[in-house]
Structure formats: structure tokens, C-alpha cells
Amino acid sequence: MDHLEENSLLLEKYLPIWQHLNTAQKDTLARNAVTTSYARDSHIHFGENDCIGMLIIKNGVMRTYLLSETGKEVTLYRLGEGEVCILSASCVLQTITFDVYIDAAEDCEILQINSSAVSGLMEENIHVEAYAYKLATERFSDVMWAMQQILFMSFDKRLAIFLLDECTRAKSDTIKMTHEQIAKYTGSAREVVSRMLKYFSTEGIVELSRGGIRILDKQSLKKLL
């Protein structure tokens, strides 16, 4: 199987609009897609003036975040296997007026579709345009949820939500992350995370170790929500 056939199969699997494309449009997408690998913590999208195209995650996890002038990061959301990122092609969405940064939260393998190809198909196929803006709307919903937590929720509640979500994501009661990583994902400082985790530990809610955090009492976390 050559790379065009492989790309076509992946695009058919992950893009719900595939069935609404004609043969030439399918060929355009397949020819303008390339698989790229990124090591954990490497940069994928650099914000301003960086429009690398639509990204489909074959495996791994990507983290999208805002970066302040002082270097503080605010995580907006993460995307995993089979999910599609459109904000990395923000130049094709005229209503996008802010820049985001994207890193590999884990080792990633990503199918990257050229921005010009996406833009061209959006102009000639209403299904592609509708899909792109639907994705953008979904991501903005994630952004608003992140902002709501940071602006209006106490940190114990935010951390409880994060720990419960991570348990679900990892399908395990053990979360293998450093306090620094959790601080990035929750938009807080490492010292704040460490203090709250220590409090949770003294209450018997979690067990802290060098390798991560084990959840002992999910019900207590849920009571904080």
C-alpha cells in the first residue's frame, strides 16, 4: 500500500465529511497530507503567523494552550487519538482572532493536512466549510470551560475535576504526572498544586509518590464538585 492509499484510508476513518467529497477532492486531501512524528514536550504549533494545517492525531496526545508575555501557560484542552485539530489552521478561519500554541503532551504521530488544501476545499465544498467551523465551535466550547474554571472555580474544585478526568482518561487510579505538569494543565503554579495535593493526602483522598498520584477516595473528590 502506497502513502496515498494509506492517507485515504486514514482520512476516511477520521473525517466524517469524507463521504461528501468527490473523487478529485478526496485525492487533493490525500496528496496534501503527510504523517509527522513529534517527541513529548516538543512544539507543534507556534501561535502567531504559524498556520500548519488541519491535524489528525493517529496516536498520542496534543496540548493546546495560551502563552502570556511573561511566559505563563494556560492549558485550554487536550486532544487524543482520532481527534482533529482545526485551530492549527486558523488562517483559513476568518473569525479566529487569537493565537494558540500546541505541544505534544506525549509522543505523537500526526497526519497533517496542508492549510491551502483545506482552504481550497472550504471554498468549493460547503460540507468542508461547515465541518471546519463545527470543529472550531467545539474547541471554543472547551476554551470557555477552561476559562470558567480558572476565573470562577476554587482551586480545590479545579484540581478535583482534573484528577477525576485523568483517571477516566488513563483508565487507572494512578496518575503518572509531576506537580509541574499538573500546574500547566490546571493553569496554576507548581507550589499551589503541591500544597493542595499535600492537603488531599493528609485527608486520605490521594497517595503521593515519586512516580505519581494514586486516587484513594474518588467520592471525596466528587463531593468537592
N, CA and C atoms as a LAMMPS dump frame, in Angstrom:
ITEM: TIMESTEP
0
ITEM: NUMBER OF ATOMS
675
ITEM: BOX BOUNDS ff ff ff
-5.0000000000000000e+02 5.0000000000000000e+02
-5.0000000000000000e+02 5.0000000000000000e+02
-5.0000000000000000e+02 5.0000000000000000e+02
ITEM: ATOMS id mol type element x y z
1 1 1 N 0.845 -1.198 0
2 1 2 C 0 0 0
3 1 3 C 0.887 1.257 0
4 2 1 N 0.679 2.162 -0.973
5 2 2 C 1.487 3.38 -1.004
6 2 3 C 0.903 4.415 -0.041
7 3 1 N 1.63 5.535 0.128
8 3 2 C 1.221 6.508 1.138
9 3 3 C -0.095 7.19 0.799
10 4 1 N -0.429 7.324 -0.496
11 4 2 C -1.7 7.945 -0.867
12 4 3 C -2.877 7.064 -0.459
13 5 1 N -2.73 5.772 -0.666
14 5 2 C -3.787 4.846 -0.247
15 5 3 C -3.925 4.841 1.269
16 6 1 N -2.784 4.856 1.954
17 6 2 C -2.809 4.871 3.419
18 6 3 C -3.457 6.148 3.929
19 7 1 N -3.104 7.287 3.327
20 7 2 C -3.71 8.558 3.718
21 7 3 C -5.21 8.541 3.492
22 8 1 N -5.633 8.01 2.366
23 8 2 C -7.067 7.96 2.047
24 8 3 C -7.833 7.142 3.076
25 9 1 N -7.256 6.013 3.484
26 9 2 C -7.918 5.167 4.479
27 9 3 C -8.03 5.882 5.828
28 10 1 N -6.97 6.595 6.204
29 10 2 C -6.996 7.332 7.467
30 10 3 C -7.994 8.482 7.42
31 11 1 N -8.014 9.194 6.301
32 11 2 C -8.942 10.309 6.152
33 11 3 C -10.39 9.828 6.159
34 12 1 N -10.638 8.719 5.507
35 12 2 C -11.986 8.146 5.502
36 12 3 C -12.405 7.731 6.907
37 13 1 N -11.436 7.222 7.68
38 13 2 C -11.724 6.752 9.038
39 13 3 C -12.027 7.902 9.99
40 14 1 N -11.277 9.013 9.876
41 14 2 C -11.358 10.067 10.878
42 14 3 C -12.163 11.295 10.466
43 15 1 N -12.4 11.487 9.163
44 15 2 C -13.133 12.679 8.727
45 15 3 C -14.558 12.319 8.319
46 16 1 N -15.56 12.769 9.065
47 16 2 C -16.95 12.446 8.726
48 16 3 C -17.403 13.07 7.412
49 17 1 N -16.664 14.068 6.905
50 17 2 C -17.046 14.714 5.65
51 17 3 C -16.542 13.964 4.423
52 18 1 N -15.766 12.908 4.625
53 18 2 C -15.161 12.183 3.504
54 18 3 C -16.211 11.769 2.482
55 19 1 N -17.348 11.318 2.952
56 19 2 C -18.411 10.838 2.068
57 19 3 C -19.026 11.965 1.232
58 20 1 N -18.782 13.212 1.636
59 20 2 C -19.347 14.347 0.904
60 20 3 C -18.353 14.95 -0.093
61 21 1 N -17.204 14.293 -0.283
62 21 2 C -16.202 14.777 -1.227
63 21 3 C -16.274 13.987 -2.523
64 22 1 N -16.015 14.668 -3.64
65 22 2 C -15.924 13.918 -4.898
66 22 3 C -14.52 13.327 -5.024
67 23 1 N -14.29 12.566 -6.075
68 23 2 C -13.016 11.855 -6.227
69 23 3 C -11.828 12.81 -6.263
70 24 1 N -11.965 13.915 -6.994
71 24 2 C -10.867 14.881 -7.1
72 24 3 C -10.565 15.514 -5.75
73 25 1 N -11.599 15.809 -4.958
74 25 2 C -11.4 16.432 -3.654
75 25 3 C -10.749 15.457 -2.672
76 26 1 N -11.152 14.197 -2.747
77 26 2 C -10.51 13.178 -1.904
78 26 3 C -9.031 13.052 -2.255
79 27 1 N -8.748 13.099 -3.54
80 27 2 C -7.36 12.999 -3.998
81 27 3 C -6.541 14.207 -3.521
82 28 1 N -7.168 15.379 -3.536
83 28 2 C -6.488 16.59 -3.068
84 28 3 C -6.086 16.466 -1.601
85 29 1 N -7.015 15.992 -0.778
86 29 2 C -6.701 15.83 0.637
87 29 3 C -5.596 14.802 0.854
88 30 1 N -5.715 13.672 0.176
89 30 2 C -4.728 12.599 0.355
90 30 3 C -3.331 13.037 -0.067
91 31 1 N -3.249 13.811 -1.159
92 31 2 C -1.946 14.256 -1.674
93 31 3 C -1.34 15.376 -0.824
94 32 1 N -2.177 16.063 -0.089
95 32 2 C -1.686 17.175 0.725
96 32 3 C -1.615 16.825 2.209
97 33 1 N -1.593 15.538 2.508
98 33 2 C -1.471 15.069 3.889
99 33 3 C -0.137 14.352 4.073
100 34 1 N 0.498 14.601 5.191
101 34 2 C 1.778 13.959 5.486
102 34 3 C 1.806 13.58 6.963
103 35 1 N 2.364 12.421 7.251
104 35 2 C 2.48 11.974 8.635
105 35 3 C 3.773 12.504 9.257
106 36 1 N 3.639 13.135 10.416
107 36 2 C 4.785 13.707 11.12
108 36 3 C 4.795 13.203 12.56
109 37 1 N 5.977 12.915 13.072
110 37 2 C 6.121 12.456 14.451
111 37 3 C 6.71 13.576 15.311
112 38 1 N 6.206 13.681 16.534
113 38 2 C 6.698 14.683 17.481
114 38 3 C 6.998 14 18.814
115 39 1 N 8.153 14.301 19.372
116 39 2 C 8.508 13.768 20.681
117 39 3 C 7.756 14.529 21.768
118 40 1 N 7.575 13.894 22.894
119 40 2 C 6.894 14.523 24.027
120 40 3 C 7.531 15.867 24.37
121 41 1 N 6.687 16.869 24.63
122 41 2 C 7.07 18.231 25.013
123 41 3 C 7.622 19.068 23.857
124 42 1 N 7.638 18.525 22.642
125 42 2 C 8.099 19.32 21.505
126 42 3 C 6.963 20.211 21.005
127 43 1 N 7.33 21.327 20.347
128 43 2 C 6.337 22.276 19.844
129 43 3 C 5.801 21.811 18.492
130 44 1 N 4.483 21.92 18.33
131 44 2 C 3.831 21.548 17.07
132 44 3 C 3.354 22.797 16.335
133 45 1 N 2.784 23.729 17.081
134 45 2 C 2.213 24.952 16.502
135 45 3 C 2.64 26.124 17.368
136 46 1 N 3.16 27.187 16.746
137 46 2 C 3.798 28.263 17.495
138 46 3 C 2.968 29.53 17.618
139 47 1 N 1.659 29.434 17.412
140 47 2 C 0.824 30.614 17.603
141 47 3 C 0.85 31.551 16.411
142 48 1 N 1.183 32.79 16.656
143 48 2 C 1.094 33.84 15.646
144 48 3 C 1.897 33.493 14.391
145 49 1 N 1.269 33.716 13.238
146 49 2 C 1.896 33.512 11.92
147 49 3 C 2.32 32.065 11.659
148 50 1 N 1.74 31.124 12.395
149 50 2 C 2.058 29.709 12.185
150 50 3 C 0.762 28.989 11.85
151 51 1 N 0.603 28.633 10.597
152 51 2 C -0.649 28.011 10.142
153 51 3 C -0.29 26.711 9.436
154 52 1 N -0.11 25.661 10.216
155 52 2 C 0.462 24.419 9.67
156 52 3 C -0.578 23.487 9.061
157 53 1 N -1.857 23.784 9.266
158 53 2 C -2.89 22.966 8.649
159 53 3 C -3.734 22.205 9.652
160 54 1 N -4.669 21.428 9.134
161 54 2 C -5.529 20.602 9.972
162 54 3 C -4.748 19.373 10.425
163 55 1 N -4.867 19.025 11.699
164 55 2 C -4.109 17.918 12.267
165 55 3 C -5.041 16.802 12.721
166 56 1 N -4.72 15.58 12.341
167 56 2 C -5.454 14.404 12.806
168 56 3 C -4.482 13.561 13.626
169 57 1 N -4.836 13.267 14.858
170 57 2 C -3.931 12.544 15.747
171 57 3 C -4.074 11.045 15.514
172 58 1 N -3.021 10.44 14.983
173 58 2 C -3.008 8.991 14.774
174 58 3 C -2.753 8.263 16.093
175 59 1 N -1.866 8.809 16.901
176 59 2 C -1.66 8.314 18.264
177 59 3 C -0.947 9.389 19.076
178 60 1 N -1.106 9.313 20.393
179 60 2 C -0.524 10.311 21.273
180 60 3 C -1.54 11.338 21.737
181 61 1 N -1.048 12.393 22.397
182 61 2 C -1.904 13.454 22.939
183 61 3 C -1.264 14.812 22.66
184 62 1 N -2.07 15.768 22.193
185 62 2 C -1.616 17.138 21.983
186 62 3 C -2.247 18.052 23.031
187 63 1 N -1.493 19.063 23.437
188 63 2 C -1.992 20.051 24.398
189 63 3 C -2.034 21.42 23.734
190 64 1 N -3.182 22.077 23.813
191 64 2 C -3.353 23.421 23.266
192 64 3 C -3.417 24.408 24.417
193 65 1 N -2.663 25.514 24.312
194 65 2 C -2.592 26.442 25.43
195 65 3 C -2.362 27.876 24.958
196 66 1 N -2.636 28.815 25.85
197 66 2 C -2.311 30.221 25.644
198 66 3 C -0.99 30.505 26.353
199 67 1 N -0.232 31.451 25.816
200 67 2 C 1.054 31.819 26.405
201 67 3 C 1.086 33.328 26.621
202 68 1 N 1.297 33.742 27.874
203 68 2 C 1.332 35.169 28.184
204 68 3 C 2.698 35.765 27.836
205 69 1 N 2.78 37.088 27.87
206 69 2 C 4.043 37.766 27.587
207 69 3 C 5.113 37.425 28.613
208 70 1 N 4.676 37.031 29.811
209 70 2 C 5.631 36.68 30.868
210 70 3 C 5.999 35.195 30.84
211 71 1 N 5.403 34.458 29.892
212 71 2 C 5.745 33.044 29.757
213 71 3 C 4.826 32.092 30.496
214 72 1 N 3.757 32.602 31.125
215 72 2 C 2.813 31.719 31.817
216 72 3 C 1.921 31.006 30.808
217 73 1 N 1.738 29.71 31.012
218 73 2 C 0.909 28.899 30.119
219 73 3 C -0.44 28.622 30.759
220 74 1 N -1.492 28.694 29.952
221 74 2 C -2.837 28.32 30.393
222 74 3 C -3.354 27.251 29.432
223 75 1 N -3.445 26.026 29.92
224 75 2 C -3.918 24.923 29.076
225 75 3 C -5.407 25.088 28.783
226 76 1 N -5.766 24.972 27.518
227 76 2 C -7.161 25.105 27.101
228 76 3 C -7.841 23.752 26.975
229 77 1 N -7.162 22.813 26.324
230 77 2 C -7.71 21.461 26.178
231 77 3 C -6.632 20.548 25.625
232 78 1 N -6.907 19.257 25.676
233 78 2 C -6.026 18.254 25.083
234 78 3 C -6.824 17.399 24.106
235 79 1 N -6.155 16.936 23.082
236 79 2 C -6.782 16.082 22.078
237 79 3 C -5.991 14.785 21.971
238 80 1 N -6.714 13.675 21.784
239 80 2 C -6.073 12.371 21.704
240 80 3 C -6.338 11.656 20.393
241 81 1 N -6.032 10.389 20.37
242 81 2 C -6.101 9.57 19.149
243 81 3 C -7.456 9.691 18.445
244 82 1 N -7.403 9.964 17.15
245 82 2 C -8.605 10.043 16.338
246 82 3 C -9.264 11.405 16.32
247 83 1 N -8.791 12.324 17.156
248 83 2 C -9.399 13.654 17.198
249 83 3 C -8.712 14.587 16.197
250 84 1 N -9.432 15.632 15.815
251 84 2 C -8.976 16.543 14.765
252 84 3 C -8.793 17.942 15.328
253 85 1 N -7.671 18.576 14.997
254 85 2 C -7.393 19.945 15.444
255 85 3 C -7.507 20.898 14.257
256 86 1 N -8.34 21.93 14.4
257 86 2 C -8.522 22.907 13.329
258 86 3 C -7.863 24.238 13.657
259 87 1 N -7.623 24.54 14.941
260 87 2 C -7.048 25.839 15.296
261 87 3 C -5.605 25.969 14.83
262 88 1 N -4.969 24.855 14.488
263 88 2 C -3.624 24.898 13.9
264 88 3 C -3.683 25.374 12.453
265 89 1 N -4.903 25.494 11.913
266 89 2 C -5.114 26.034 10.562
267 89 3 C -5.96 27.292 10.664
268 90 1 N -5.683 28.096 11.69
269 90 2 C -6.525 29.26 11.974
270 90 3 C -6.552 30.274 10.832
271 91 1 N -5.536 30.246 9.961
272 91 2 C -5.506 31.203 8.853
273 91 3 C -6.639 30.964 7.857
274 92 1 N -7.256 29.789 7.89
275 92 2 C -8.354 29.514 6.954
276 92 3 C -9.71 29.823 7.593
277 93 1 N -9.705 30.21 8.866
278 93 2 C -10.933 30.55 9.569
279 93 3 C -10.922 32.044 9.86
280 94 1 N -11.689 32.787 9.094
281 94 2 C -11.625 34.247 9.169
282 94 3 C -12.081 34.808 10.507
283 95 1 N -12.86 34.049 11.263
284 95 2 C -13.379 34.558 12.535
285 95 3 C -12.432 34.289 13.706
286 96 1 N -11.325 33.576 13.471
287 96 2 C -10.367 33.304 14.544
288 96 3 C -9.501 34.537 14.746
289 97 1 N -9.521 35.088 15.953
290 97 2 C -8.795 36.34 16.17
291 97 3 C -7.766 36.241 17.293
292 98 1 N -7.467 35.032 17.775
293 98 2 C -6.419 34.902 18.777
294 98 3 C -5.551 33.692 18.437
295 99 1 N -4.359 33.666 19.008
296 99 2 C -3.386 32.631 18.676
297 99 3 C -3.239 31.636 19.822
298 100 1 N -3.113 30.382 19.468
299 100 2 C -2.877 29.342 20.458
300 100 3 C -1.564 28.64 20.137
301 101 1 N -1.042 27.968 21.129
302 101 2 C 0.165 27.168 20.971
303 101 3 C -0.203 25.709 21.183
304 102 1 N 0.491 24.829 20.473
305 102 2 C 0.208 23.399 20.59
306 102 3 C 1.514 22.645 20.79
307 103 1 N 1.553 21.817 21.838
308 103 2 C 2.702 20.96 22.122
309 103 3 C 2.263 19.497 22.121
310 104 1 N 3.24 18.617 22.001
311 104 2 C 2.983 17.189 22.161
312 104 3 C 3.02 16.866 23.652
313 105 1 N 1.882 16.495 24.225
314 105 2 C 1.838 16.116 25.644
315 105 3 C 2.42 14.721 25.836
316 106 1 N 2.371 13.927 24.781
317 106 2 C 3.003 12.61 24.724
318 106 3 C 3.646 12.489 23.348
319 107 1 N 4.45 11.454 23.141
320 107 2 C 4.946 11.202 21.792
321 107 3 C 3.744 11.089 20.864
322 108 1 N 3.787 11.809 19.739
323 108 2 C 2.634 11.879 18.841
324 108 3 C 3.009 11.488 17.41
325 109 1 N 2.053 10.9 16.742
326 109 2 C 2.134 10.701 15.297
327 109 3 C 0.895 11.357 14.712
328 110 1 N 1.101 12.328 13.84
329 110 2 C 0.004 13.19 13.389
330 110 3 C -0.059 13.242 11.874
331 111 1 N -1.266 13.142 11.338
332 111 2 C -1.495 13.347 9.914
333 111 3 C -1.816 14.821 9.722
334 112 1 N -0.961 15.519 9.011
335 112 2 C -1.061 16.967 8.849
336 112 3 C -1.515 17.301 7.428
337 113 1 N -2.658 18.003 7.315
338 113 2 C -3.22 18.363 6.014
339 113 3 C -2.904 19.831 5.735
340 114 1 N -2.271 20.083 4.637
341 114 2 C -1.839 21.419 4.251
342 114 3 C -2.972 22.443 4.324
343 115 1 N -2.671 23.636 4.872
344 115 2 C -3.688 24.684 5.042
345 115 3 C -4.307 25.122 3.725
346 116 1 N -3.493 25.243 2.691
347 116 2 C -4.019 25.704 1.404
348 116 3 C -5.013 24.705 0.834
349 117 1 N -4.754 23.413 1.05
350 117 2 C -5.69 22.388 0.568
351 117 3 C -7.012 22.49 1.321
352 118 1 N -6.935 22.672 2.643
353 118 2 C -8.148 22.822 3.449
354 118 3 C -8.915 24.062 3.026
355 119 1 N -8.195 25.163 2.83
356 119 2 C -8.828 26.421 2.431
357 119 3 C -9.528 26.28 1.082
358 120 1 N -8.847 25.65 0.115
359 120 2 C -9.437 25.469 -1.209
360 120 3 C -10.702 24.644 -1.175
361 121 1 N -10.697 23.565 -0.378
362 121 2 C -11.881 22.706 -0.286
363 121 3 C -13.02 23.398 0.452
364 122 1 N -12.681 24.255 1.42
365 122 2 C -13.727 25.012 2.121
366 122 3 C -14.454 25.949 1.163
367 123 1 N -13.743 26.488 0.193
368 123 2 C -14.347 27.415 -0.759
369 123 3 C -15.254 26.716 -1.764
370 124 1 N -14.926 25.476 -2.09
371 124 2 C -15.705 24.791 -3.13
372 124 3 C -16.679 23.738 -2.605
373 125 1 N -16.595 23.402 -1.317
374 125 2 C -17.481 22.371 -0.772
375 125 3 C -18.041 22.848 0.564
376 126 1 N -19.343 23.077 0.6
377 126 2 C -19.991 23.618 1.791
378 126 3 C -19.866 22.678 2.975
379 127 1 N -19.776 21.362 2.717
380 127 2 C -19.657 20.386 3.805
381 127 3 C -18.317 20.533 4.528
382 128 1 N -17.273 20.837 3.77
383 128 2 C -15.952 21.035 4.371
384 128 3 C -15.949 22.298 5.22
385 129 1 N -16.545 23.369 4.687
386 129 2 C -16.61 24.619 5.435
387 129 3 C -17.403 24.45 6.728
388 130 1 N -18.556 23.78 6.637
389 130 2 C -19.397 23.578 7.82
390 130 3 C -18.667 22.732 8.864
391 131 1 N -17.941 21.718 8.4
392 131 2 C -17.204 20.852 9.318
393 131 3 C -16.099 21.628 10.028
394 132 1 N -15.371 22.456 9.297
395 132 2 C -14.278 23.24 9.885
396 132 3 C -14.807 24.168 10.976
397 133 1 N -15.917 24.841 10.71
398 133 2 C -16.459 25.754 11.711
399 133 3 C -17.125 25.008 12.867
400 134 1 N -17.639 23.824 12.594
401 134 2 C -18.191 22.996 13.68
402 134 3 C -17.067 22.59 14.637
403 135 1 N -15.911 22.19 14.077
404 135 2 C -14.763 21.849 14.907
405 135 3 C -14.317 23.048 15.732
406 136 1 N -14.246 24.214 15.083
407 136 2 C -13.819 25.429 15.779
408 136 3 C -14.781 25.755 16.928
409 137 1 N -16.074 25.584 16.69
410 137 2 C -17.074 25.847 17.723
411 137 3 C -16.901 24.907 18.908
412 138 1 N -16.645 23.633 18.624
413 138 2 C -16.422 22.656 19.69
414 138 3 C -15.19 23.021 20.516
415 139 1 N -14.142 23.456 19.831
416 139 2 C -12.916 23.819 20.546
417 139 3 C -13.141 25.078 21.386
418 140 1 N -13.91 26.035 20.887
419 140 2 C -14.198 27.236 21.663
420 140 3 C -15.017 26.896 22.908
421 141 1 N -15.857 25.877 22.802
422 141 2 C -16.588 25.417 23.974
423 141 3 C -15.607 24.907 25.03
424 142 1 N -14.58 24.182 24.595
425 142 2 C -13.536 23.707 25.511
426 142 3 C -12.784 24.884 26.125
427 143 1 N -12.492 25.893 25.297
428 143 2 C -11.785 27.076 25.78
429 143 3 C -12.607 27.792 26.858
430 144 1 N -13.906 27.956 26.627
431 144 2 C -14.756 28.648 27.585
432 144 3 C -14.852 27.867 28.898
433 145 1 N -14.871 26.549 28.809
434 145 2 C -14.908 25.717 30.023
435 145 3 C -13.624 25.91 30.824
436 146 1 N -12.482 25.944 30.119
437 146 2 C -11.197 26.161 30.797
438 146 3 C -11.166 27.529 31.467
439 147 1 N -11.636 28.568 30.765
440 147 2 C -11.645 29.913 31.33
441 147 3 C -12.592 30.003 32.524
442 148 1 N -13.718 29.332 32.437
443 148 2 C -14.681 29.344 33.539
444 148 3 C -14.059 28.738 34.795
445 149 1 N -13.321 27.641 34.622
446 149 2 C -12.672 27.019 35.776
447 149 3 C -11.641 27.947 36.408
448 150 1 N -10.804 28.537 35.552
449 150 2 C -9.716 29.374 36.06
450 150 3 C -10.245 30.641 36.746
451 151 1 N -11.28 31.241 36.158
452 151 2 C -11.77 32.516 36.664
453 151 3 C -12.731 32.386 37.839
454 152 1 N -13.527 31.321 37.855
455 152 2 C -14.633 31.28 38.81
456 152 3 C -14.619 30.111 39.791
457 153 1 N -13.745 29.126 39.604
458 153 2 C -13.735 27.97 40.498
459 153 3 C -12.573 28.039 41.475
460 154 1 N -12.821 27.599 42.704
461 154 2 C -11.728 27.482 43.668
462 154 3 C -10.779 26.384 43.192
463 155 1 N -9.512 26.47 43.62
464 155 2 C -8.528 25.53 43.084
465 155 3 C -8.764 24.094 43.547
466 156 1 N -9.291 23.893 44.749
467 156 2 C -9.54 22.518 45.185
468 156 3 C -10.54 21.832 44.256
469 157 1 N -11.55 22.601 43.796
470 157 2 C -12.539 22.044 42.875
471 157 3 C -11.916 21.771 41.512
472 158 1 N -11.097 22.704 41.014
473 158 2 C -10.434 22.522 39.722
474 158 3 C -9.528 21.301 39.74
475 159 1 N -8.787 21.153 40.833
476 159 2 C -7.873 20.009 40.928
477 159 3 C -8.649 18.7 41.025
478 160 1 N -9.76 18.72 41.748
479 160 2 C -10.593 17.516 41.852
480 160 3 C -11.124 17.103 40.477
481 161 1 N -11.598 18.087 39.702
482 161 2 C -12.077 17.81 38.342
483 161 3 C -10.96 17.224 37.501
484 162 1 N -9.778 17.821 37.595
485 162 2 C -8.637 17.361 36.803
486 162 3 C -8.269 15.917 37.16
487 163 1 N -8.18 15.61 38.449
488 163 2 C -7.79 14.264 38.875
489 163 3 C -8.814 13.222 38.431
490 164 1 N -10.084 13.542 38.556
491 164 2 C -11.13 12.601 38.13
492 164 3 C -11.113 12.406 36.62
493 165 1 N -10.925 13.492 35.881
494 165 2 C -10.853 13.387 34.422
495 165 3 C -9.646 12.556 33.986
496 166 1 N -8.518 12.732 34.678
497 166 2 C -7.312 11.973 34.339
498 166 3 C -7.49 10.496 34.622
499 167 1 N -8.171 10.169 35.692
500 167 2 C -8.464 8.757 35.988
501 167 3 C -9.261 8.127 34.855
502 168 1 N -10.246 8.873 34.372
503 168 2 C -11.072 8.379 33.266
504 168 3 C -10.249 8.249 31.996
505 169 1 N -9.419 9.266 31.719
506 169 2 C -8.602 9.265 30.514
507 169 3 C -7.598 8.108 30.518
508 170 1 N -6.936 7.918 31.659
509 170 2 C -5.895 6.893 31.76
510 170 3 C -6.454 5.51 32.088
511 171 1 N -7.743 5.464 32.458
512 171 2 C -8.378 4.204 32.877
513 171 3 C -7.589 3.557 34.004
514 172 1 N -7.193 4.407 34.951
515 172 2 C -6.385 3.955 36.083
516 172 3 C -6.567 4.926 37.241
517 173 1 N -6.404 4.431 38.473
518 173 2 C -6.469 5.299 39.64
519 173 3 C -5.121 5.951 39.933
520 174 1 N -4.105 5.605 39.143
521 174 2 C -2.781 6.2 39.319
522 174 3 C -2.498 7.171 38.178
523 175 1 N -2.166 8.391 38.526
524 175 2 C -1.872 9.433 37.544
525 175 3 C -0.366 9.671 37.544
526 176 1 N 0.28 9.361 36.443
527 176 2 C 1.731 9.489 36.354
528 176 3 C 2.101 10.847 35.771
529 177 1 N 2.066 11.852 36.628
530 177 2 C 2.41 13.218 36.237
531 177 3 C 3.162 13.888 37.362
532 178 1 N 4.014 14.828 37.008
533 178 2 C 4.684 15.645 38.009
534 178 3 C 3.759 16.786 38.428
535 179 1 N 4.077 17.41 39.56
536 179 2 C 3.295 18.552 40.016
537 179 3 C 3.416 19.71 39.017
538 180 1 N 4.574 19.821 38.373
539 180 2 C 4.782 20.86 37.363
540 180 3 C 3.857 20.664 36.176
541 181 1 N 3.698 19.416 35.729
542 181 2 C 2.798 19.125 34.605
543 181 3 C 1.358 19.432 34.967
544 182 1 N 0.95 19.044 36.16
545 182 2 C -0.425 19.312 36.597
546 182 3 C -0.665 20.817 36.665
547 183 1 N 0.346 21.566 37.11
548 183 2 C 0.218 23.023 37.165
549 183 3 C -0.032 23.595 35.776
550 184 1 N 0.669 23.081 34.775
551 184 2 C 0.458 23.541 33.398
552 184 3 C -0.965 23.257 32.935
553 185 1 N -1.447 22.052 33.252
554 185 2 C -2.764 21.65 32.767
555 185 3 C -3.902 22.362 33.491
556 186 1 N -3.648 22.809 34.725
557 186 2 C -4.705 23.453 35.5
558 186 3 C -4.566 24.974 35.547
559 187 1 N -3.535 25.51 34.89
560 187 2 C -3.347 26.95 34.851
561 187 3 C -2.998 27.537 36.201
562 188 1 N -2.196 26.795 36.965
563 188 2 C -1.823 27.257 38.292
564 188 3 C -0.305 27.211 38.452
565 189 1 N 0.16 27.431 39.669
566 189 2 C 1.593 27.354 39.967
567 189 3 C 1.91 26.015 40.62
568 190 1 N 3.133 25.543 40.414
569 190 2 C 3.516 24.238 40.966
570 190 3 C 3.361 24.224 42.485
571 191 1 N 3.712 25.319 43.141
572 191 2 C 3.625 25.37 44.598
573 191 3 C 2.186 25.217 45.083
574 192 1 N 1.256 25.817 44.352
575 192 2 C -0.168 25.712 44.708
576 192 3 C -0.646 24.28 44.547
577 193 1 N -0.247 23.653 43.445
578 193 2 C -0.614 22.252 43.203
579 193 3 C -0.066 21.368 44.315
580 194 1 N 1.202 21.558 44.66
581 194 2 C 1.838 20.723 45.69
582 194 3 C 1.129 20.875 47.039
583 195 1 N 0.764 22.115 47.399
584 195 2 C 0.08 22.336 48.678
585 195 3 C -1.273 21.648 48.712
586 196 1 N -2.026 21.77 47.597
587 196 2 C -3.354 21.17 47.581
588 196 3 C -3.277 19.648 47.572
589 197 1 N -2.311 19.095 46.833
590 197 2 C -2.143 17.639 46.825
591 197 3 C -1.734 17.138 48.211
592 198 1 N -0.897 17.914 48.889
593 198 2 C -0.49 17.529 50.242
594 198 3 C -1.702 17.522 51.17
595 199 1 N -2.578 18.516 50.993
596 199 2 C -3.814 18.558 51.791
597 199 3 C -4.684 17.343 51.481
598 200 1 N -4.869 17.05 50.188
599 200 2 C -5.649 15.871 49.799
600 200 3 C -5.044 14.604 50.409
601 201 1 N -3.709 14.572 50.474
602 201 2 C -3.029 13.397 51.022
603 201 3 C -3.302 13.245 52.519
604 202 1 N -3.239 14.354 53.256
605 202 2 C -3.493 14.288 54.696
606 202 3 C -4.941 13.905 54.996
607 203 1 N -5.839 14.195 54.047
608 203 2 C -7.254 13.825 54.199
609 203 3 C -7.532 12.4 53.736
610 204 1 N -6.508 11.727 53.251
611 204 2 C -6.679 10.344 52.801
612 204 3 C -7.336 10.206 51.44
613 205 1 N -7.356 11.302 50.676
614 205 2 C -8.006 11.276 49.356
615 205 3 C -7.065 10.745 48.288
616 206 1 N -5.783 11.083 48.411
617 206 2 C -4.783 10.615 47.45
618 206 3 C -3.555 10.107 48.193
619 207 1 N -2.751 9.366 47.478
620 207 2 C -1.459 8.92 47.993
621 207 3 C -0.391 9.439 47.041
622 208 1 N 0.581 10.176 47.572
623 208 2 C 1.618 10.779 46.745
624 208 3 C 2.866 9.909 46.749
625 209 1 N 3.481 9.814 45.587
626 209 2 C 4.737 9.072 45.476
627 209 3 C 5.614 9.756 44.447
628 210 1 N 6.846 9.321 44.351
629 210 2 C 7.763 9.914 43.39
630 210 3 C 7.285 9.688 41.957
631 211 1 N 6.568 8.589 41.736
632 211 2 C 6.143 8.248 40.382
633 211 3 C 4.809 8.821 39.959
634 212 1 N 4.083 9.434 40.911
635 212 2 C 2.79 9.981 40.534
636 212 3 C 1.839 10.103 41.713
637 213 1 N 0.548 10.035 41.42
638 213 2 C -0.509 10.241 42.411
639 213 3 C -1.52 9.106 42.285
640 214 1 N -1.832 8.467 43.392
641 214 2 C -2.846 7.413 43.364
642 214 3 C -4.096 7.917 44.066
643 215 1 N -5.243 7.803 43.398
644 215 2 C -6.511 8.251 43.966
645 215 3 C -7.037 7.16 44.898
646 216 1 N -7.264 7.53 46.147
647 216 2 C -7.753 6.574 47.139
648 216 3 C -9.25 6.715 47.402
649 217 1 N -9.765 7.934 47.266
650 217 2 C -11.162 8.207 47.635
651 217 3 C -11.812 9.118 46.592
652 218 1 N -12.359 8.521 45.551
653 218 2 C -12.997 9.302 44.491
654 218 3 C -14.248 10.025 44.989
655 219 1 N -14.948 9.427 45.928
656 219 2 C -16.18 10.036 46.415
657 219 3 C -15.911 11.382 47.088
658 220 1 N -14.794 11.472 47.799
659 220 2 C -14.44 12.742 48.438
660 220 3 C -14.124 13.808 47.387
661 221 1 N -13.471 13.385 46.308
662 221 2 C -13.206 14.322 45.219
663 221 3 C -14.507 14.797 44.582
664 222 1 N -15.43 13.864 44.374
665 222 2 C -16.706 14.203 43.756
666 222 3 C -17.519 15.159 44.618
667 223 1 N -17.366 15.049 45.955
668 223 2 C -18.1 15.933 46.853
669 223 3 C -17.65 17.377 46.73
670 224 1 N -16.42 17.574 46.198
671 224 2 C -15.902 18.923 46.014
672 224 3 C -16.5 19.617 44.794
673 225 1 N -17.1 18.834 43.883
674 225 2 C -17.567 19.392 42.615
675 225 3 C -18.87 20.182 42.794
